[in-house]
Amino acid sequence: MISAREATAEGIAVAVGDRVLAAVVQPEGPDGRAVLSLRRARSRRQWTRMQELAKSGEVIDASVVEANRGGLVVDVGLRGFVPLSQLSSVGSLSPAAGEEEGGVPLALRAYVGKRLPLKVMEAEPRRDRLILSEKAAAQAVRRRRKEEASHQLSEGDVLDGTVSSVTTFGLFVDVGVADGLVHRSEITWQKGTEPTALYKPGDRVRVLVCGIDRDRGRISLSIKRLEEDPWARAAIELEVGSESAATITRVMPYGAFARVPAGIEGLIHVSELASRRVGVPGEVVHSGDVVRVRVVAIDPERRRLSLSIRQASGNVVYETGSDGDASI
């Protein structure tokens, strides 16, 4: 016997002659017949499938049916839970920010009725515990896209892309077929520049594919290699003994770095900052100062330029004021 309630329940339709899979609830009921359940059998099949998905790592889609302060409840044939920490598209939420009734953030309530790509993290039928992750699914999708892209792209390709995220170690750029990394050393020829100060998510950039690791599914990109290397020009324009104005870019304990008109930076050692002995470089120069320097040494192979204020004619430091005007 299968109860009439189960036989007519939503999602279950049976008719005379149908073959069905049912779980035995009681081997013998009050009338001597076995009591069966379609719903329980379906639940067992779903749990088995969830356990297989947890092992395989396959990404599935599921509909969001409910939101609470801890995350989202989804329907995968069973009720599963996506914790807030596993929602990549929500980010960090303040417990009290934008709440509606019941203290549920608006950003979470907006998910109800939508479908999300998810990955099964835990499936424990005995504890009725089913945990899923959107974050892990997104990572798996990106990894698959990179593996596919690594066979479509070639080193030397020039692509247009969009900055998807900015970190202290570089930029992640979406080039259509996948995301690639522009390491901070490949963003600009200028040294000491933070990626966060140059780009933001959504910026359009042109990149060069400079490396593909097909085994690890990684794509390395470069922005600066599409621009002229300032050292190529500097090697022609600069000569030892020549003088020019330069802008102090960084002050370090051992000296200061200054950018010359050729577009490269050179080091002014602390011993070359002034004709007198200088204990702390910051006593003599500051970032933004315009100074007259003499080229002391050029090493194109090691990309090193040595400068001197002490040896320059005039030995003058032009300090840049807050209004942008230079004063001696």
TORDO-531134 format. One line per 5 residues: number of its first residue (from 1); for each residue x, y, z of C-alpha. Coordinates in Angstrom, 1 decimal. Layout:
N
NUM	X:Y:Z  ...
***
This chain:
328
1	0.0:0.0:0.0  1.1:3.6:-0.8  -0.9:6.3:0.9  -3.3:8.3:-1.3  -1.6:11.5:0.1
6	1.8:10.4:-1.3  0.3:9.1:-4.6  -1.3:12.5:-5.3  1.4:14.8:-3.8  3.1:17.5:-5.8
11	5.9:16.1:-7.9  4.5:12.5:-7.7  2.0:11.2:-10.2  1.1:7.5:-10.4  -1.4:5.5:-12.4
16	-2.5:1.9:-12.6  0.2:-0.1:-14.5  3.1:2.3:-13.6  6.3:0.7:-12.3  7.6:2.7:-9.3
21	10.5:2.6:-6.9  9.4:2.6:-3.3  10.9:2.2:0.1  9.5:-0.3:2.6  8.1:1.5:5.6
26	6.5:-1.6:7.3  6.8:-5.2:6.0  3.3:-5.8:7.1  0.6:-3.3:7.9  -2.7:-3.7:9.9
31	-4.3:-5.3:6.9  -1.4:-7.6:6.2  0.0:-5.6:3.2  3.4:-4.0:3.0  3.4:-0.3:3.6
36	5.5:1.6:1.0  6.7:5.2:0.5  7.6:6.8:-2.8  8.8:10.0:-1.1  11.3:8.1:1.1
41	12.7:6.2:-1.9  13.1:9.4:-3.8  14.9:10.9:-0.8  17.3:8.0:-0.6  18.1:8.3:-4.3
46	18.7:12.0:-3.8  21.0:11.4:-0.9  23.0:8.9:-2.9  23.3:11.4:-5.7  24.4:14.1:-3.4
51	27.1:11.8:-1.9  28.3:11.0:-5.4  28.4:14.7:-6.3  30.4:15.5:-3.1  33.1:13.0:-4.3
56	33.1:14.0:-8.0  33.0:17.8:-7.4  30.5:18.3:-10.2  28.8:21.7:-10.3  24.9:21.7:-10.3
61	22.2:24.4:-10.4  19.7:24.8:-7.6  16.8:27.1:-6.8  16.9:29.3:-3.7  13.7:28.7:-1.7
66	14.5:30.6:1.5  16.9:33.0:3.1  17.9:33.4:6.7  20.6:35.3:8.6  23.1:32.4:8.2
71	22.7:31.9:4.4  20.4:30.4:1.8  18.2:27.3:1.7  18.1:25.6:-1.7  16.1:22.8:-3.3
76	18.1:20.0:-4.9  15.4:17.4:-4.5  16.4:17.7:-0.8  16.7:20.9:1.3  20.3:22.0:1.3
81	22.0:24.9:3.0  24.5:27.4:1.5  26.3:29.3:4.4  26.9:33.0:4.1  30.7:32.3:4.0
86	30.2:30.2:0.9  28.4:32.9:-1.1  31.0:34.5:-3.4  28.7:37.1:-4.9  27.5:38.5:-1.6
91	30.8:39.3:0.1  31.0:40.5:3.7  27.7:41.5:5.2  27.2:43.4:8.4  24.6:41.6:10.6
96	22.6:44.8:11.0  23.0:46.2:7.5  19.9:46.5:5.3  17.8:44.1:7.3  14.1:43.3:6.8
101	11.7:41.5:9.1  13.4:38.6:10.9  16.8:40.3:10.7  17.5:38.8:7.2  19.8:41.1:5.1
106	18.2:42.4:1.9  21.1:41.1:-0.2  20.2:37.6:0.8  16.4:37.9:0.4  17.1:39.0:-3.2
111	18.3:35.5:-4.0  15.0:33.8:-3.2  13.6:32.4:-6.5  16.9:32.6:-8.3  19.1:29.7:-9.4
116	22.7:29.3:-8.3  25.6:27.2:-9.5  26.6:25.1:-6.5  29.1:22.4:-5.4  28.2:19.8:-2.8
121	30.6:20.1:0.2  28.9:17.7:2.7  26.2:15.1:2.3  25.3:13.2:5.5  21.9:11.6:5.4
126	22.0:10.3:8.9  22.4:13.8:10.2  20.1:15.2:7.5  23.1:17.6:6.7  23.5:18.9:3.2
131	26.0:21.8:2.8  26.6:23.4:-0.6  29.0:26.2:-1.8  28.6:28.8:-4.5  32.2:30.0:-3.9
136	33.6:26.5:-4.6  31.4:26.2:-7.7  32.7:29.6:-9.0  36.3:28.4:-8.5  35.6:25.1:-10.3
141	34.0:27.0:-13.2  37.0:29.4:-13.5  39.4:26.4:-13.3  37.5:24.6:-16.1  37.4:27.8:-18.2
146	41.2:28.2:-17.8  41.8:24.6:-18.8  39.8:25.1:-21.9  41.3:28.5:-22.6  44.8:27.2:-22.3
151	44.2:25.2:-25.4  42.6:28.1:-27.3  45.2:30.8:-26.5  48.8:31.0:-27.5  51.7:33.0:-26.1
156	52.0:36.4:-27.9  48.2:36.8:-28.4  47.0:40.4:-27.8  43.5:40.5:-26.1  41.1:43.0:-24.8
161	39.8:42.3:-21.3  38.1:43.6:-18.2  39.7:43.9:-14.8  37.7:41.5:-12.6  39.6:42.0:-9.3
166	42.6:43.9:-8.0  45.0:42.6:-5.4  48.3:43.7:-3.9  50.1:41.1:-6.1  48.4:42.0:-9.4
171	45.3:42.1:-11.5  42.9:39.4:-12.5  41.6:40.1:-16.0  38.7:38.5:-17.8  39.7:38.0:-21.4
176	36.4:36.3:-22.4  37.4:32.7:-22.5  38.9:32.8:-18.9  40.6:34.9:-16.3  44.3:35.6:-16.4
181	46.7:37.2:-13.9  48.7:40.3:-14.7  51.4:40.1:-12.0  52.3:43.5:-10.4  55.7:43.3:-12.2
186	53.9:43.2:-15.5  51.5:46.1:-15.0  53.8:49.1:-15.6  57.5:49.8:-16.3  57.5:52.2:-13.3
191	58.7:50.7:-10.1  57.1:50.9:-6.7  53.6:51.4:-8.0  50.7:49.7:-6.3  48.2:47.9:-8.6
196	45.3:49.3:-6.5  46.4:52.8:-7.3  46.3:52.2:-11.1  43.2:50.0:-11.8  39.8:49.1:-10.4
201	37.3:46.3:-11.2  35.5:47.0:-14.4  38.4:48.9:-16.1  39.0:47.9:-19.8  42.6:46.9:-20.5
206	44.6:45.5:-23.4  46.9:42.6:-22.5  49.5:40.3:-24.0  49.5:36.6:-23.3  53.0:36.0:-21.9
211	52.7:32.5:-20.4  50.4:29.5:-20.4  50.7:26.7:-17.8  48.4:24.0:-19.3  49.1:21.5:-16.5
216	47.9:23.9:-13.8  45.5:25.8:-16.0  47.1:29.2:-15.4  47.3:32.1:-17.8  49.9:34.9:-17.3
221	49.2:38.3:-18.9  51.1:41.5:-19.3  50.1:45.1:-19.8  53.5:46.8:-19.8  54.9:44.6:-22.7
226	52.5:46.3:-25.1  54.2:49.6:-24.3  57.7:50.8:-25.2  60.4:49.8:-22.7  61.7:53.1:-21.4
231	65.1:51.5:-21.0  65.4:51.0:-24.7  65.0:54.8:-25.2  67.1:55.7:-22.1  70.1:53.6:-23.4
236	70.2:55.9:-26.4  69.3:59.2:-24.8  71.3:59.0:-21.6  75.1:59.5:-21.3  77.4:59.3:-18.3
241	78.1:62.9:-17.3  74.9:64.3:-18.8  72.6:66.4:-16.5  68.9:67.0:-16.3  66.0:67.7:-14.0
246	64.6:64.7:-12.1  61.6:64.1:-9.8  62.1:62.3:-6.5  59.8:59.3:-6.4  60.8:57.4:-3.3
251	63.0:58.2:-0.3  64.7:55.2:1.3  67.2:54.9:4.2  70.1:54.4:1.8  69.2:57.2:-0.6
256	66.4:58.3:-2.9  65.0:57.3:-6.3  64.4:59.9:-9.0  62.7:59.7:-12.4  64.6:61.3:-15.3
261	62.9:62.7:-18.5  63.7:59.4:-20.3  61.1:57.8:-18.1  63.3:55.5:-15.9  64.2:55.7:-12.2
266	67.7:56.0:-10.9  69.2:55.8:-7.4  70.8:58.8:-5.8  72.9:57.2:-3.0  72.8:58.9:0.3
271	76.5:59.9:-0.3  75.5:61.7:-3.5  72.6:63.7:-2.1  74.6:66.7:-1.0  78.2:68.0:-0.7
276	77.9:67.7:3.0  77.4:64.4:5.0  73.8:63.4:5.1  72.6:61.1:7.9  68.9:60.7:6.9
281	67.9:61.2:3.2  64.6:62.8:4.3  66.5:65.7:5.6  67.5:66.7:2.1  64.9:65.5:-0.3
286	61.2:64.5:-0.3  58.9:62.7:-2.7  57.8:65.1:-5.4  60.9:67.3:-5.2  62.4:68.3:-8.5
291	66.2:68.2:-8.4  69.1:68.6:-10.9  71.1:65.4:-11.3  74.1:64.1:-13.1  74.2:60.6:-14.6
296	77.0:58.7:-12.8  76.6:55.2:-14.2  74.3:53.3:-16.6  73.9:49.5:-16.6  71.2:48.6:-19.2
301	71.6:44.9:-18.7  70.9:45.1:-15.0  68.5:48.1:-15.6  70.3:50.2:-13.1  70.9:54.0:-13.2
306	73.1:55.8:-10.7  72.5:59.6:-10.3  74.1:62.3:-8.2  72.9:65.7:-6.9  76.2:66.4:-5.3
311	78.1:66.3:-8.7  75.4:68.2:-10.7  76.2:71.8:-11.6  74.3:74.2:-9.4  73.5:71.5:-6.8
316	69.9:72.8:-6.4  66.8:71.1:-5.0  63.5:72.5:-6.1  60.9:71.6:-3.5  57.3:71.2:-4.8
321	54.8:72.9:-2.6  51.2:71.9:-1.8  50.0:74.3:-4.6  52.1:72.5:-7.1  54.6:75.3:-7.6
326	58.3:74.7:-7.3  60.5:76.8:-5.0  64.2:76.7:-4.4
***
